[in-house]
Amino acid sequence: MTAECAAIVVIILLTAGIMAREGKTGLALAVLPMTLTPAFYLISSFVANFINRWQEPDIYLVARAAIVVGGSLLGCLIMGFLATRLRNKTARQVYFLLCGGFNLILTVIILVKILPWG
């Protein structure tokens, strides 16, 4: 899952860079919150190892899951702030549906991979 999240971050950053280069800085900023969930997944392993030194051994997976969910929530908060700049209600709804749906589905997939469900 690490390679997939790294690829998602790179692709979204390249897309935002192309949009910014074409003069569409608003669209480039609107796309960036989608990078937070995979970026927090990439960071979660290091942070969970650091936290695990002082806690019980079982806290590693919970810490990783909490960091990923925190990244997803932060992405949603930033999307909400950026959506206030959209004047059209339909555009705002489509933005939330697509970007919020992407973050939600990616968070669920990552949590299924991280947490042992058996």
C-alpha positions as CSV (number, residue, x, y, z in Angstrom):
1,M,0.0,0.0,0.0
2,T,3.0,2.3,0.4
3,A,3.8,2.3,-3.3
4,E,0.2,3.0,-4.2
5,C,-0.1,5.9,-1.7
6,A,3.2,7.4,-3.0
7,A,2.0,7.2,-6.5
8,I,-1.3,8.9,-5.6
9,V,0.6,11.7,-3.9
10,V,2.9,12.2,-6.9
11,I,0.1,12.1,-9.5
12,I,-2.1,14.6,-7.6
13,L,0.9,16.9,-7.1
14,L,1.8,16.7,-10.8
15,T,-1.8,17.5,-11.7
16,A,-1.9,20.5,-9.3
17,G,1.4,21.7,-10.8
18,I,0.1,21.5,-14.3
19,M,-3.1,23.4,-13.3
20,A,-1.1,26.1,-11.5
21,R,1.2,26.5,-14.5
22,E,-1.8,27.0,-16.8
23,G,-3.0,29.8,-14.5
24,K,-5.7,27.8,-12.7
25,T,-4.4,28.3,-9.2
26,G,-7.9,27.9,-7.6
27,L,-8.3,24.4,-9.2
28,A,-4.7,23.5,-8.2
29,L,-5.4,24.4,-4.6
30,A,-8.8,22.5,-4.6
31,V,-7.0,19.3,-5.6
32,L,-4.3,19.4,-3.0
33,P,-6.4,18.2,0.0
34,M,-6.7,14.8,-1.7
35,T,-3.0,14.2,-1.0
36,L,-3.4,14.4,2.8
37,T,-4.8,10.9,3.4
38,P,-2.1,9.0,1.4
39,A,0.6,11.3,2.8
40,F,-0.5,10.7,6.3
41,Y,-0.5,6.9,5.6
42,L,3.1,7.2,4.5
43,I,4.0,9.2,7.6
44,S,2.0,6.9,10.0
45,S,4.5,4.1,10.1
46,F,7.3,6.3,11.4
47,V,5.1,8.1,13.9
48,A,3.6,4.8,15.1
49,N,7.1,3.4,15.6
50,F,8.0,6.4,17.6
51,I,4.9,6.2,19.8
52,N,5.2,2.4,20.2
53,R,8.5,2.8,22.1
54,W,6.7,4.2,25.1
55,Q,3.3,2.4,24.8
56,E,2.0,-1.2,24.8
57,P,2.8,-3.3,21.7
58,D,-0.7,-3.3,20.5
59,I,-0.9,0.5,20.1
60,Y,1.1,0.4,16.8
61,L,-1.9,-0.5,14.6
62,V,-4.3,1.8,16.4
63,A,-1.8,4.7,16.1
64,R,-1.5,4.1,12.4
65,A,-5.2,4.0,11.9
66,A,-5.7,7.2,14.1
67,I,-3.1,9.0,12.0
68,V,-4.8,8.1,8.7
69,V,-8.2,9.0,10.0
70,G,-6.8,12.3,11.3
71,G,-5.3,13.0,7.8
72,S,-8.6,12.3,6.2
73,L,-10.4,14.6,8.6
74,L,-7.9,17.4,8.0
75,G,-8.4,16.9,4.3
76,C,-12.1,17.2,4.7
77,L,-11.8,20.4,6.8
78,I,-9.5,22.0,4.2
79,M,-12.0,21.0,1.4
80,G,-14.8,22.6,3.4
81,F,-12.8,25.8,3.6
82,L,-11.9,25.8,-0.1
83,A,-15.5,25.0,-1.0
84,T,-16.7,28.3,0.5
85,R,-14.9,30.0,-2.4
86,L,-17.1,28.2,-4.9
87,R,-20.1,30.5,-5.8
88,N,-22.2,27.9,-7.6
89,K,-24.0,25.4,-5.3
90,T,-23.9,22.6,-7.9
91,A,-20.1,23.0,-8.3
92,R,-19.7,22.9,-4.5
93,Q,-21.8,19.7,-4.3
94,V,-19.9,18.0,-7.1
95,Y,-16.6,19.0,-5.5
96,F,-17.6,17.5,-2.2
97,L,-19.0,14.4,-3.9
98,L,-15.8,13.7,-5.9
99,C,-13.0,14.8,-3.6
100,G,-14.8,13.8,-0.4
101,G,-15.8,10.5,-1.9
102,F,-12.2,9.9,-2.9
103,N,-10.9,10.6,0.6
104,L,-13.6,8.4,2.2
105,I,-13.0,5.4,-0.1
106,L,-9.2,5.7,0.2
107,T,-9.5,5.9,4.0
108,V,-11.7,2.8,4.2
109,I,-9.3,0.9,1.9
110,I,-6.3,1.9,4.0
111,L,-8.0,1.0,7.2
112,V,-8.9,-2.4,5.9
113,K,-5.3,-3.0,5.0
114,I,-3.9,-1.7,8.3
115,L,-6.3,-3.2,10.9
116,P,-6.6,-7.0,11.4
117,W,-10.2,-7.9,11.0
118,G,-9.9,-11.6,11.7
